[in-house]
């Protein structure tokens, strides 16, 4: 199980599976699952820290205090990527930005990038959401934007071309019936008209 955990990305596990793994990676003095020895500065084993980061990025666990010089999004960048049409996750990411100690620095950096003509797409930066087209979506319009994203997905699925049958249908072709021709035998022809001649 430990080897499989290292080779498989935590993003592929369900939240319930991650919580079950988190319960295994704990203990007194050392992690009872991987044997990591705790120190005053490290109260969680590396696996437990990675699980916590994944749960935070899904907003299934409280955001941990950022380290010095790191933002709330450090190691959890996927949560700040605008995908799908779930507005609640976008709102949570934007709200986390407002609590970030690096918000002023991030805002200044964002303004510099925008002033330089850079187009920000599908991201939440400094608490601001940017759409697929690079247009900033105001906080009060996030629900409407999510609805539009959902409608595009539904339309795309609805307009999908009908699947063609993979079976090849062969039309049976019949040879034309042979034309009936009169025989050239004069004896037969006279026999046809004997009753008339009589």
RONURO-515788 format. One record per atom (N, C-alpha, C): x, y, z; residue in one letter. Coordinates in steps of 0.02 Angstrom, whole numbers, padded with zeros to 5 digits, always signed. Atoms other than C-alpha are relative to their C-alpha. Layout:
<marfis>
XYZA
...
</marfis>
This chain:
<marfis>
+00042-00060+00000X
+00000+00000+00000X
+00043+00063+00000X
-00044-00059-00003X
+00142+00122+00041X
+00031+00014-00068X
-00030-00009+00066X
+00224+00093-00129X
-00050+00028-00049X
+00052-00023+00045X
+00061+00117-00220X
-00017+00073+00013X
+00014-00069-00019X
+00031+00280-00125X
+00051+00047-00031X
-00052-00043+00025X
+00198+00350-00182X
-00004+00008-00076X
+00001-00004+00072X
+00173+00308-00366X
-00065+00030-00026X
+00064-00026+00022X
-00009+00362-00376X
-00011+00070+00028X
+00011-00068-00022X
-00054+00546-00368X
-00059+00003+00049X
+00053-00006-00049X
-00159+00597-00218X
-00064+00028-00030X
+00060-00028+00032X
-00277+00690-00335X
-00046-00054-00028X
+00041+00053+00028X
-00338+00522-00401X
-00040-00037+00054X
+00037+00031-00055X
-00402+00468-00228X
-00062+00041+00017X
+00059-00036-00024X
-00575+00511-00165X
+00015+00032+00068X
-00009-00033-00064X
-00592+00623-00013X
-00004-00050+00057X
+00007+00051-00053X
-00650+00475+00093X
+00062-00043+00005X
-00061+00040-00001X
-00498+00373+00041X
+00058+00039+00032X
-00054-00042-00029X
-00382+00518+00086X
-00008+00005+00075X
+00012-00005-00073X
-00463+00537+00257X
+00019-00065+00035X
-00018+00065-00029X
-00441+00350+00289X
+00076-00007+00003X
-00073+00003+00000X
-00257+00361+00239X
+00029+00047+00053X
-00023-00049-00049X
-00236+00515+00349X
-00004-00029+00071X
+00008+00031-00066X
-00300+00415+00499X
+00054-00052+00012X
-00054+00050-00007X
-00167+00282+00464X
+00067+00033+00014X
-00065-00034-00006X
-00024+00408+00454X
-00001+00048+00060X
-00001-00039-00063X
-00025+00465+00636X
+00031-00045+00053X
-00028+00040-00054X
+00040+00405+00803X
+00032+00044+00052X
-00034-00036-00053X
+00135+00455+00959X
+00075-00010-00008X
-00072+00005+00008X
+00318+00494+00933X
+00023-00016-00070X
-00016+00016+00069X
+00320+00418+00760X
-00064-00022-00036X
+00058+00020+00040X
+00199+00381+00618X
-00005-00075+00000X
+00008+00073-00005X
+00128+00207+00642X
-00004-00032-00069X
+00005+00028+00067X
+00109+00185+00453X
+00067-00001-00036X
-00064-00004+00038X
+00275+00246+00379X
+00061+00003+00045X
-00056+00001-00046X
+00383+00255+00536X
+00038+00066+00007X
-00032-00065-00006X
+00427+00440+00520X
+00002+00022+00073X
-00008-00023-00069X
+00496+00506+00685X
-00016+00074+00004X
+00021-00070-00007X
+00411+00667+00739X
+00053+00041+00037X
-00045-00047-00034X
+00512+00819+00793X
-00042+00059+00022X
+00039-00059-00019X
+00459+00982+00876X
-00023+00042-00060X
+00019-00040+00058X
+00455+01063+00704X
-00038-00040-00052X
+00036+00043+00048X
+00377+00915+00611X
-00045-00048+00037X
+00049+00041-00036X
+00221+00847+00692X
-00040-00046-00046X
+00034+00043+00049X
+00161+00762+00532X
+00052-00033-00044X
-00046+00034+00047X
+00245+00634+00420X
-00009+00031-00069X
+00005-00029+00067X
+00278+00684+00238X
-00064-00020-00036X
+00061+00022+00033X
+00132+00579+00176X
-00060+00036+00028X
+00056-00035-00032X
+00013+00657+00301X
-00003+00073-00022X
-00001-00070+00023X
+00070+00831+00248X
-00026+00006-00071X
+00024-00001+00069X
+00039+00790+00065X
-00076-00012-00004X
+00072+00012-00003X
-00134+00721+00107X
-00036+00064+00022X
+00031-00062-00025X
-00173+00880+00205X
-00002+00053-00055X
-00001-00049+00055X
-00120+00988+00057X
-00054-00016-00052X
+00051+00020+00049X
-00233+00888-00060X
-00070+00015+00026X
+00066-00014-00028X
-00382+00903+00058X
-00013+00075+00003X
+00008-00073+00000X
-00350+01090+00076X
-00015+00026-00070X
+00012-00023+00069X
-00344+01110-00113X
-00071-00015-00023X
+00070+00016+00015X
-00517+01029-00119X
-00047+00038+00047X
+00038-00037-00051X
-00574+01143+00023X
-00039-00049+00045X
+00028+00049-00045X
-00610+00987+00127X
+00034+00001+00067X
-00036-00008-00063X
-00494+01042+00267X
+00016+00074+00007X
-00017-00071-00009X
-00455+01212+00345X
+00068+00016-00031X
-00064-00021+00029X
-00318+01309+00258X
+00051+00008+00056X
-00053-00005-00050X
-00157+01291+00354X
+00034+00068-00004X
-00036-00064+00000X
-00055+01442+00403X
+00056-00003-00051X
-00054+00002+00049X
+00061+01486+00261X
+00068+00010+00033X
-00068-00011-00024X
+00248+01479+00287X
+00022+00070-00018X
-00026-00067+00014X
+00348+01639+00286X
+00019+00004-00074X
-00015-00010+00070X
+00357+01704+00108X
-00041-00041-00048X
+00044+00040+00042X
+00222+01585+00044X
-00072+00022+00007X
+00071-00018-00001X
+00042+01621-00002X
-00044-00058+00020X
+00049+00052-00018X
-00114+01526+00044X
-00006-00053-00054X
+00007+00046+00057X
-00111+01445-00128X
+00062-00044-00010X
-00062+00037+00010X
+00066+01374-00109X
-00012-00075+00006X
+00010+00072+00001X
+00059+01190-00157X
-00071-00022-00012X
+00071+00016+00010X
-00129+01200-00188X
-00027+00037-00061X
+00018-00041+00057X
-00130+01291-00354X
-00061-00022-00040X
+00057+00024+00039X
-00262+01179-00434X
-00066+00029+00025X
+00061-00029-00028X
-00392+01252-00317X
-00012+00070-00026X
+00006-00068+00026X
-00359+01422-00394X
-00005+00001-00076X
+00011+00005+00072X
-00385+01358-00572X
-00075-00005-00012X
+00072-00002+00014X
-00557+01396-00644X
-00017-00053-00051X
+00022+00054+00045X
-00625+01234-00716X
-00071-00021+00020X
+00068+00023-00014X
-00798+01158-00727X
-00048+00058+00008X
+00049-00053-00012X
-00945+01260-00663X
-00023+00001+00073X
+00016+00000-00071X
-00937+01243-00473X
+00022+00066+00031X
-00017-00067-00025X
-00944+01421-00409X
+00022+00000+00073X
-00018-00001-00071X
-00927+01373-00225X
+00075-00007+00010X
-00073+00008-00005X
-00747+01316-00250X
+00036+00065-00019X
-00031-00063+00022X
-00706+01478-00341X
-00007+00053+00055X
+00011-00049-00054X
-00782+01581-00200X
+00047-00014+00059X
-00043+00018-00055X
-00683+01485-00070X
+00073+00020-00014X
-00069-00019+00018X
-00520+01512-00164X
+00009+00076+00004X
-00004-00073-00002X
-00556+01698-00183X
-00001+00024+00073X
+00003-00019-00071X
-00600+01709+00003X
+00066-00015+00035X
-00065+00017-00030X
-00437+01620+00049X
+00052+00053-00017X
-00047-00053+00021X
-00343+01754-00049X
-00005+00061+00046X
+00008-00059-00043X
-00416+01889+00062X
+00033-00009+00068X
-00033+00014-00064X
-00337+01803+00214X
+00076-00009-00008X
-00070+00015+00014X
-00168+01782+00131X
+00046+00058+00020X
-00046-00054-00019X
-00021+01880+00204X
+00036+00031-00060X
-00033-00026+00060X
+00047+01904+00027X
-00049+00032-00049X
+00051-00027+00046X
-00113+01979-00045X
+00023+00065-00033X
-00022-00063+00029X
-00039+02153-00069X
+00053-00010-00053X
-00054+00015+00048X
+00115+02082-00156X
-00030-00032-00063X
+00032+00035+00056X
+00007+01968-00265X
-00040+00048-00043X
+00040-00050+00037X
-00109+02112-00311X
+00045+00045-00042X
-00047-00043+00037X
+00038+02223-00361X
+00029-00038-00060X
-00028+00040+00055X
+00112+02082-00466X
-00052-00010-00055X
+00053+00009+00049X
-00056+02050-00550X
-00011+00064-00041X
+00010-00064+00035X
-00079+02235-00592X
+00057+00013-00049X
-00057-00009+00045X
+00096+02240-00666X
-00006-00044-00062X
+00009+00046+00057X
+00060+02088-00775X
-00055+00024-00047X
+00055-00024+00042X
-00106+02158-00835X
+00019+00064-00038X
-00023-00062+00032X
-00028+02328-00872X
+00048-00015-00057X
-00046+00021+00052X
+00104+02238-00975X
-00034-00036-00058X
+00037+00031+00055X
-00033+02164-01085X
-00008-00075+00006X
+00007+00073-00009X
-00027+01988-01015X
-00074-00018+00010X
+00069+00023-00006X
-00190+01893-01030X
-00003-00058+00050X
+00008+00051-00052X
-00238+01794-00874X
-00065-00037-00015X
+00060+00039+00016X
-00359+01652-00911X
-00009-00057+00050X
+00019+00058-00042X
-00450+01522-00804X
+00038-00002+00066X
-00037-00003-00062X
-00365+01580-00644X
-00034+00046+00050X
+00018-00046-00053X
-00403+01659-00477X
+00065+00025+00029X
-00061-00032-00025X
-00265+01780-00431X
-00019+00060+00041X
+00012-00057-00045X
-00265+01903-00287X
-00075+00008+00014X
+00072-00002-00015X
-00447+01857-00253X
-00044+00020-00058X
+00037-00021+00059X
-00500+01901-00431X
-00003-00058-00050X
+00010+00055+00047X
-00573+01776-00555X
+00004+00024-00071X
-00007-00016+00070X
-00523+01780-00738X
-00028-00058-00041X
+00036+00050+00040X
-00629+01689-00868X
+00044-00032-00053X
-00035+00033+00055X
-00580+01580-01015X
+00025+00050-00051X
-00019-00051+00048X
-00574+01736-01123X
+00048+00052+00030X
-00045-00048-00032X
-00465+01829-00997X
-00035+00061+00028X
+00040-00056-00027X
-00606+01943-00937X
-00009-00011+00075X
+00009+00006-00072X
-00615+01980-00751X
-00074-00006+00016X
+00069+00011-00021X
-00776+01914-00672X
-00007+00028+00070X
+00011-00030-00066X
-00837+02020-00527X
-00030-00051+00048X
+00023+00048-00051X
-00877+01929-00365X
-00075-00010-00003X
+00074+00006+00001X
-01063+01967-00379X
-00025-00035-00064X
+00020+00032+00063X
-01065+01891-00555X
+00026-00072-00007X
-00030+00066+00004X
-00978+01727-00513X
-00053-00054-00013X
+00053+00049+00010X
-01142+01630-00503X
-00024-00001-00072X
+00022-00005+00069X
-01197+01693-00674X
+00052-00030-00047X
-00053+00028+00042X
-01028+01647-00749X
+00001-00076+00005X
+00003+00073-00009X
-01040+01472-00675X
-00058-00030-00038X
+00058+00024+00038X
-01214+01453-00751X
+00016-00002-00074X
-00018-00002+00072X
-01147+01505-00922X
+00048-00057-00017X
-00047+00055+00012X
-01004+01379-00906X
-00038-00066-00003X
+00041+00061+00000X
-01132+01244-00865X
-00042-00007-00063X
+00040+00002+00060X
-01241+01292-01013X
+00043-00018-00060X
-00044+00017+00056X
-01092+01282-01132X
+00014-00074-00001X
-00014+00071-00004X
-01053+01108-01070X
-00061-00040-00023X
+00061+00036+00020X
-01234+01052-01090X
-00011+00006-00075X
+00009-00010+00072X
-01245+01129-01265X
+00050-00043-00039X
-00051+00039+00035X
-01082+01046-01317X
-00019-00073+00000X
+00019+00071-00003X
-01145+00877-01258X
-00063-00013-00042X
+00063+00009+00036X
-01316+00905-01337X
+00011+00000-00076X
-00012-00006+00072X
-01245+00952-01507X
+00051-00051-00026X
-00049+00049+00022X
-01126+00805-01514X
-00029-00039-00058X
+00026+00036+00058X
-01142+00717-01682X
-00022-00070+00019X
+00025+00068-00014X
-01241+00557-01683X
+00052-00050-00022X
-00049+00051+00016X
-01133+00405-01681X
-00024-00041-00059X
+00017+00040+00058X
-01129+00312-01843X
+00009-00074+00017X
-00005+00072-00011X
-01157+00127-01845X
+00065-00026-00029X
-00063+00028+00025X
-00996+00031-01862X
-00012-00059-00046X
+00014+00056+00045X
-01083-00109-01952X
-00011+00025-00070X
+00006-00018+00070X
-01074-00102-02139X
-00063-00033-00028X
+00060+00029+00028X
-01243-00124-02220X
+00009-00006-00075X
-00009+00014+00071X
-01238-00202-02392X
-00069-00010-00030X
+00064+00008+00033X
-01385-00182-02507X
+00006-00058-00049X
+00000+00057+00046X
-01428-00340-02600X
-00018+00024-00069X
+00014-00019+00068X
-01420-00314-02784X
-00022-00063-00038X
+00025+00057+00039X
-01523-00426-02895X
+00012+00013-00073X
-00012-00007+00072X
-01483-00456-03075X
-00067+00012-00034X
+00064-00013+00035X
-01615-00388-03193X
-00025-00064-00035X
+00029+00059+00032X
-01734-00516-03261X
+00015+00004-00075X
-00013-00002+00073X
-01692-00568-03440X
-00062+00019-00038X
+00058-00022+00041X
-01802-00487-03570X
-00025-00059-00041X
+00029+00054+00040X
-01923-00603-03656X
-00001+00022-00074X
-00003-00016+00072X
-01892-00605-03842X
-00038-00054-00039X
+00035+00048+00043X
-01993-00686-03978X
+00051-00041-00038X
-00046+00043+00038X
-01911-00832-04061X
-00007+00014-00074X
+00000-00013+00072X
-01867-00818-04241X
-00021-00061-00041X
+00021+00061+00035X
-01927-00993-04282X
-00069+00012-00032X
+00063-00015+00034X
-02063-00966-04413X
-00054-00052+00012X
+00048+00053-00014X
-02144-01133-04372X
-00038+00015+00063X
+00033-00018-00063X
-02181-01076-04197X
-00047+00058-00011X
+00042-00058+00012X
-02249-00912-04259X
-00064-00019-00035X
+00060+00022+00036X
-02369-00999-04380X
-00046-00038+00046X
+00041+00039-00046X
-02428-01112-04241X
-00041+00047+00044X
+00037-00049-00041X
-02480-00959-04143X
-00061+00026-00036X
+00054-00031+00038X
-02592-00899-04282X
-00043-00050-00037X
+00039+00050+00036X
-02668-01064-04339X
-00075+00010+00010X
+00072-00008-00015X
-02833-01028-04253X
-00028+00059-00039X
+00023-00059+00036X
-02842-00859-04338X
-00008-00018-00074X
+00001+00017+00070X
-02803-00932-04507X
-00058-00046-00016X
+00055+00047+00012X
-02935-01067-04487X
-00064+00042+00003X
</marfis>
